[in-house]
Amino acid sequence: MSAVVQSHSPAPGRLALAVGDPERVLVFGAGTPVTLGAFLAHARALAATLPDARHVVHLAEDRHRFLLGFCAAALRGQVALLPPSGAPGTVAEILAQHAGSGAYRLEPADMPLVADAGEASPACVEAAALAAIGYTSGSTGRPQAHAKSWAAFAAGTAQNLAALQDLWGAAQPQIVATVPPQHMYGMELSVLLPLLGGAAVHAGRPLLPADVARALQQAQAPRLLVTTPVHLRALLQSGVELPPLAGIVSATAPLSQELAAEAEARYRTEVREVFGSTETCVFARRRTAQEASWTLLPGVRLVPQPDGTLVHAPHLPAPVALADLVELEADGRFRLCGRQSDLLEIAGKRASLGDLTRRLLAVPGVEDGVVLQLAPDHAGGVGRIAALVVAPGMSAVDVVDALRGSVDPVFLPRRLRLLDRLPRNETGKLRRDALLALLDGPAQAHSSAMPERGRDAP
């Protein structure tokens, strides 16, 4: 794409903080479009006002202010801390971990948006320097930190262009993202792709279907929607109309073939799912409506392990071990087989929590749900299968009866609670401790009324 052409050559060992013509649009959707040149001038002005520190926690959710704070801090040589949530306790814990080397929090109010900040010279960063520290969601335990250099971010952006650029061709894509920029998927596709890949991005972070549609109307073609299965399902259920799209990108949770096919038919575009993690960033893609297998990005190699997979990639300084189990195919693609912790064996029969959840979501009337295995009641025992379900108008018995046609009886939920909503975080993920609290605790204010037998369905 023409916007990727750099207007200057960084010195050896340095990289451009943002690439392209200074007159290209970087941010749109909040009044007058913001050009790259005006943005960099504003970032330099803000950088001069920031405190001296080694680390900074970025708390802005709207894309314009996040980009501004991220780039201003980078110009000061500060490392971005990307909390898995904005909860005060989580932020305080991350700040405490970096207190010795100096850390502060950058709030949206600290970044007033100005119409004209003057001219800016090209901005560069050290390629080997740390750019950010991302954190896993903590869905199965305590969030884990993973550091990323600017060189890794630049290489990863090139990989994402290889995975997606054929959706929009030579024109500049305009991105609308429903995911937070602090999440690594949000960082890659709504922060780095605009900075290092020449795209433009919507200033806000729309969540409700009507807001997403409005943001896409503010974009110019080719439009790219960056979202999650949870948000995509909500869009489809709302019936909202969307303008023509170059593509929809999904990640953060498994996307079912049925949901992808429905979205492609409704919005007359391609839904492309990308696969990665905080540890690895994106390293594979597929068109989920038509493919079960994943295509590796250039230079990526997988090595199956007994308890997971080792990922080798150009944007990774060293191989990374993931808990995901894969099956390599003769043509170089691979299939996901779940995680060791998700595999079930009861009464000599096998299943996976992922497949059981998929079958639960396929039940007519079920809007959301998750299947999990509880800890055994005693040593050597087998944990019972449980489920949390959003299914207005249905009883727990109705849900279990509907599952009998596609699920072996030994894997039917023995405990099932109906709720008005699941406790999903900003990217649609569910923490196991939150799910167990809903199953084991007293009835919640947002729990649906249900007969007593529905709490432990037969």
C-alpha positions in Angstrom: 0.0 0.0 0.0 1.4 3.4 -0.8 0.9 4.7 2.7 3.6 2.3 4.0 6.4 4.1 2.2 8.5 5.9 4.7 9.2 9.6 4.2 12.7 9.3 5.8 15.4 6.7 6.6 16.0 6.1 10.3 19.6 5.8 11.5 21.0 2.3 11.8 19.5 0.6 14.9 16.5 2.9 14.9 13.0 2.5 13.6 10.3 5.0 12.6 7.7 5.4 15.3 5.1 5.9 12.5 5.5 5.5 8.7 4.0 7.2 5.7 3.3 10.6 4.2 2.8 13.2 6.9 -0.4 14.2 5.2 -2.0 10.7 5.4 -4.9 10.3 7.8 -4.0 8.5 11.0 -7.2 9.0 13.1 -10.7 9.7 12.0 -14.2 9.8 13.6 -13.8 12.7 16.1 -14.3 15.8 14.0 -11.6 16.8 11.6 -9.4 13.8 10.6 -5.9 13.9 12.2 -3.0 13.6 9.9 0.2 11.8 10.8 2.2 15.0 10.8 -0.2 16.8 13.1 -0.3 13.8 15.4 3.5 13.5 15.7 3.7 17.2 16.5 1.1 16.8 19.2 2.9 13.7 20.6 6.2 15.6 20.8 4.5 18.5 22.7 2.9 16.0 25.1 6.2 14.2 25.6 7.8 17.3 26.9 5.2 17.5 29.8 5.4 13.9 30.9 7.2 13.0 34.2 10.6 11.2 34.2 10.0 7.5 34.6 10.9 4.1 33.1 7.4 2.7 32.8 3.9 4.1 32.2 0.5 2.5 32.6 -1.7 3.6 29.7 -5.4 3.8 30.8 -7.0 5.6 27.8 -9.6 3.5 26.1 -10.4 5.7 23.1 -7.9 5.1 20.3 -6.9 8.7 19.7 -5.8 9.4 23.3 -4.2 6.0 23.7 -2.1 6.5 20.5 -1.1 9.9 21.7 0.0 8.8 25.1 1.7 5.7 23.8 3.7 7.7 21.2 4.5 10.6 23.6 5.8 8.2 26.2 7.8 6.3 23.6 9.5 9.5 22.6 10.7 9.8 26.2 12.0 6.2 26.0 9.3 5.0 28.4 8.0 1.4 28.3 4.2 1.0 28.0 2.5 -1.2 30.6 -0.7 -2.7 29.2 -3.0 -3.8 32.1 -5.4 -6.7 31.3 -8.1 -4.5 32.8 -8.5 -1.0 34.2 -9.6 -2.3 37.6 -7.9 -0.2 40.3 -6.5 -3.3 42.0 -5.0 -4.6 38.8 -3.5 -1.3 37.9 -2.1 -0.9 41.5 -0.5 -4.3 41.3 1.2 -3.6 38.0 2.5 -0.2 39.3 3.8 -1.9 42.4 5.8 -4.4 40.3 7.7 -1.6 38.6 7.9 0.9 41.5 11.6 0.4 41.9 12.4 1.6 38.4 9.8 4.3 38.3 6.3 4.0 37.0 3.2 6.2 36.7 -0.3 6.1 35.2 -1.3 8.2 32.3 -5.0 9.0 32.4 -7.2 10.3 29.5 -7.6 13.6 31.2 -3.8 14.1 31.0 -4.0 14.2 27.2 -6.1 17.1 26.0 -6.7 16.9 22.2 -5.6 20.0 20.3 -6.6 21.0 16.8 -3.1 22.1 15.7 0.2 21.3 17.4 2.5 22.7 14.7 4.9 20.8 12.6 6.9 17.7 13.6 10.2 16.2 12.4 10.3 12.4 11.9 10.1 10.5 15.1 12.2 7.4 15.7 12.8 4.8 18.5 15.6 2.4 19.2 14.8 -0.9 17.5 16.2 -3.0 20.4 14.5 -1.0 23.1 11.5 -2.3 25.0 8.2 -0.9 23.6 5.6 -2.5 25.9 4.9 -5.1 28.5 1.6 -6.9 27.8 -0.2 -9.1 30.3 -2.2 -12.3 29.8 -5.9 -12.1 30.7 -5.5 -14.2 33.8 -8.4 -16.4 32.7 -6.8 -19.4 34.2 -4.7 -17.7 36.9 -2.6 -14.6 37.7 -1.9 -12.4 34.6 1.6 -13.0 33.3 3.9 -10.3 31.9 5.5 -10.5 28.4 7.9 -7.8 27.1 8.0 -6.7 23.4 10.7 -4.7 21.7 10.1 -2.2 18.9 11.9 -4.5 16.5 9.5 -7.3 17.4 6.5 -5.0 16.9 7.8 -3.9 13.5 8.3 -7.5 12.4 4.9 -8.5 13.8 3.2 -5.7 11.9 4.8 -6.9 8.7 3.3 -10.4 9.5 -0.2 -8.9 10.1 0.0 -7.2 6.7 0.9 -10.5 5.1 -2.1 -12.0 6.8 -4.7 -9.3 6.0 -3.6 -6.9 3.3 -5.3 -8.8 0.4 -8.6 -7.8 2.0 -8.1 -4.1 1.1 -5.5 -4.1 -1.6 -3.5 -0.9 -2.4 -5.9 1.6 -0.7 -5.5 2.7 2.9 -7.8 0.7 5.2 -9.8 2.5 7.8 -10.1 0.5 10.9 -12.9 0.4 13.5 -12.0 -1.8 16.5 -14.2 -3.0 19.4 -11.2 -4.4 21.4 -9.2 -2.3 23.9 -5.8 -1.1 22.8 -4.3 -2.6 26.0 -5.0 -6.1 24.8 -2.2 -7.5 22.5 -4.7 -8.2 19.7 -6.0 -4.6 20.0 -2.4 -3.3 20.2 -1.4 -5.2 17.0 -4.4 -4.3 14.8 -5.6 -0.9 16.1 -2.4 0.7 17.3 0.6 -0.8 15.4 -1.2 -1.3 12.1 -2.1 2.4 11.9 1.4 3.5 13.1 3.6 1.0 11.3 1.3 -0.4 8.6 -0.1 2.8 7.1 -3.8 2.3 8.2 -6.1 4.8 9.7 -8.1 4.1 12.9 -11.4 5.3 14.4 -10.8 7.6 17.4 -13.2 5.9 19.7 -13.9 2.4 20.9 -17.5 1.5 20.0 -19.1 -1.4 21.7 -22.9 -1.4 21.3 -24.0 -2.5 17.8 -25.5 0.9 16.9 -22.2 2.6 17.9 -20.2 0.1 15.8 -22.4 0.8 12.8 -22.1 4.6 13.3 -18.3 4.4 13.5 -18.2 2.3 10.3 -20.4 4.9 8.6 -17.8 7.6 9.6 -15.0 5.5 7.9 -14.2 5.6 4.2 -13.8 2.5 2.2 -12.1 0.1 2.4 -13.4 -0.5 6.0 -12.0 -3.1 8.3 -13.9 -4.2 11.4 -11.6 -5.6 14.1 -13.6 -7.4 16.7 -14.3 -10.6 18.8 -16.8 -13.5 18.5 -18.8 -12.0 21.4 -19.1 -8.6 19.7 -19.8 -10.2 16.3 -22.6 -12.3 17.7 -24.1 -9.2 19.3 -24.0 -7.4 16.0 -25.8 -10.2 14.2 -28.5 -10.5 16.9 -29.1 -6.8 16.8 -30.0 -6.8 13.1 -28.1 -3.5 12.7 -27.1 -2.6 9.1 -23.5 -2.0 8.3 -21.9 -0.2 5.4 -19.8 -2.2 2.9 -16.8 -3.8 4.5 -13.5 -4.9 3.1 -13.3 -7.5 5.8 -14.0 -8.5 9.4 -11.1 -9.7 11.6 -11.8 -11.8 14.7 -9.7 -13.1 17.6 -9.5 -13.6 21.4 -11.8 -16.6 21.5 -12.7 -19.5 19.1 -15.0 -18.4 16.3 -17.5 -21.0 15.3 -17.9 -21.8 11.6 -21.6 -21.2 11.9 -21.1 -17.7 13.3 -18.5 -16.8 10.7 -20.7 -18.0 7.8 -23.7 -16.1 9.1 -21.6 -12.9 9.3 -20.2 -13.4 5.8 -23.7 -13.8 4.4 -25.2 -10.9 6.3 -22.5 -8.4 5.6 -21.3 -9.7 2.3 -17.7 -9.7 3.2 -14.9 -12.1 4.3 -14.5 -13.0 8.0 -10.9 -13.7 8.7 -9.8 -15.2 12.1 -6.3 -14.7 13.3 -4.6 -16.9 15.9 -2.0 -15.8 18.5 -1.5 -14.9 22.1 0.0 -12.2 24.3 3.2 -14.4 24.3 3.4 -14.9 20.5 1.3 -12.1 18.9 -0.5 -13.2 15.7 1.1 -16.1 13.8 -1.7 -17.8 11.8 -4.9 -17.0 10.0 -7.9 -18.8 8.4 -11.2 -18.0 6.7 -13.3 -19.8 9.4 -16.5 -20.0 7.3 -14.8 -22.2 4.8 -11.7 -23.6 6.6 -11.1 -25.7 9.7 -7.3 -25.5 9.3 -5.0 -22.6 10.0 -2.4 -21.2 7.6 0.9 -20.1 9.2 2.3 -16.7 8.5 5.6 -16.4 6.6 8.5 -17.9 8.4 6.5 -19.4 11.3 7.1 -23.0 12.3 5.3 -25.1 14.9 6.8 -28.0 16.9 4.2 -30.1 18.7 5.1 -31.0 22.3 3.5 -33.5 24.7 1.8 -30.7 26.6 1.5 -28.0 24.0 3.3 -26.4 21.0 6.6 -24.6 20.5 6.2 -21.5 18.2 9.2 -20.3 16.1 8.5 -17.0 14.3 10.5 -14.1 12.7 9.0 -11.6 15.2 9.9 -13.7 18.2 13.4 -13.4 19.7 13.2 -17.0 20.9 10.7 -19.9 20.5 7.6 -19.6 22.7 5.8 -22.6 24.3 2.0 -22.5 24.2 -0.5 -24.8 25.9 -2.4 -25.3 22.7 -2.2 -28.8 21.1 -2.0 -28.8 17.3 -2.0 -31.4 14.6 0.3 -30.6 11.6 -1.0 -31.3 8.1 1.0 -32.4 5.0 0.3 -29.0 3.3 1.9 -27.0 6.1 -1.3 -26.0 7.8 -2.4 -27.1 11.2 -5.5 -27.9 13.2 -6.1 -26.8 16.8 -6.9 -29.7 19.1 -7.6 -27.7 22.3 -5.5 -27.6 25.4 -4.4 -30.4 27.6 -6.4 -28.8 30.4 -9.5 -28.7 28.2 -9.5 -32.4 27.3 -11.9 -34.6 29.1 -11.9 -38.4 29.7 -14.9 -39.8 31.6 -16.0 -43.4 31.7 -13.4 -44.2 28.9 -14.9 -41.6 26.6 -13.2 -38.4 25.4 -14.4 -34.9 24.7 -13.1 -31.3 25.0 -14.6 -28.3 26.9 -14.2 -26.2 23.7 -16.4 -28.6 21.6 -19.0 -28.9 24.4 -19.2 -25.1 24.6 -19.6 -24.9 20.8 -22.5 -27.4 21.0 -24.1 -25.5 23.9 -24.0 -22.2 21.8 -25.6 -24.1 18.9 -28.7 -24.8 20.9 -31.6 -22.6 19.6 -32.4 -20.0 22.3 -29.0 -20.0 23.9 -27.4 -16.5 23.5 -24.2 -17.2 25.4 -22.7 -19.9 27.5 -19.7 -21.8 28.7 -18.9 -25.4 29.8 -16.3 -26.1 32.5 -15.1 -29.0 34.6 -15.2 -28.7 38.3 -12.4 -30.0 40.6 -13.0 -33.6 41.8 -14.8 -34.0 45.1 -12.1 -36.4 46.3 -8.7 -37.7 45.4 -8.8 -39.9 42.3 -12.4 -38.7 41.5 -13.6 -37.2 38.3 -14.7 -33.5 38.2 -18.3 -32.9 37.3 -19.3 -31.0 34.2 -21.0 -27.6 34.8 -22.3 -24.8 32.6 -23.3 -21.2 32.9 -25.9 -20.2 30.2 -27.7 -17.1 29.0 -31.0 -18.4 27.5 -34.0 -16.1 28.0 -37.2 -18.1 28.3 -35.6 -21.5 28.8 -35.1 -23.5 31.9 -32.0 -25.5 32.8 -33.8 -28.7 32.0 -34.7 -27.3 28.6 -31.1 -26.6 27.9 -29.8 -30.0 29.0 -32.6 -31.8 27.1 -31.6 -29.9 23.9 -28.0 -31.0 24.4 -28.9 -34.7 24.6 -29.1 -34.9 20.8 -25.5 -34.0 20.3 -23.6 -34.7 23.6 -22.8 -38.1 25.1 -24.7 -38.4 28.4 -21.5 -38.6 30.4 -20.6 -35.1 29.3 -24.0 -33.5 30.0 -23.7 -30.7 32.6 -24.6 -31.9 36.1 -24.7 -28.3 37.3 -26.2 -25.6 35.2 -27.0 -22.0 36.2 -29.0 -19.6 34.0 -27.8 -16.0 34.1 -28.8 -12.7 32.4 -25.2 -12.3 31.2 -21.8 -14.0 31.6 -18.9 -12.1 33.4 -16.9 -11.5 30.2 -14.1 -9.0 30.2 -13.5 -6.4 27.6 -12.3 -8.9 25.0 -15.0 -11.5 25.8 -12.8 -13.8 27.9 -14.1 -15.5 31.0 -12.0 -15.9 34.2 -12.4 -19.3 35.8 -12.5 -17.9 39.3 -15.4 -15.7 38.3 -17.3 -18.6 36.8 -16.8 -20.8 39.9 -18.0 -17.9 42.1 -21.2 -17.8 40.1 -21.7 -21.5 40.4 -20.9 -21.9 44.1 -22.0 -18.6 45.5 -25.5 -17.4 46.5 -27.9 -16.4 43.7 -26.7 -13.2 42.0 -28.8 -10.1 41.3 -28.4 -10.8 37.6 -29.3 -14.5 37.8 -32.4 -15.6 36.1 -35.2 -17.0 38.2 -35.2 -20.8 37.9 -36.7 -23.9 39.6 -34.5 -25.4 42.3 -33.8 -28.6 40.2 -32.3 -26.4 37.5 -29.3 -25.6 39.7 -28.1 -29.1 39.4 -29.7 -30.4 36.3 -30.2 -34.1 35.8 
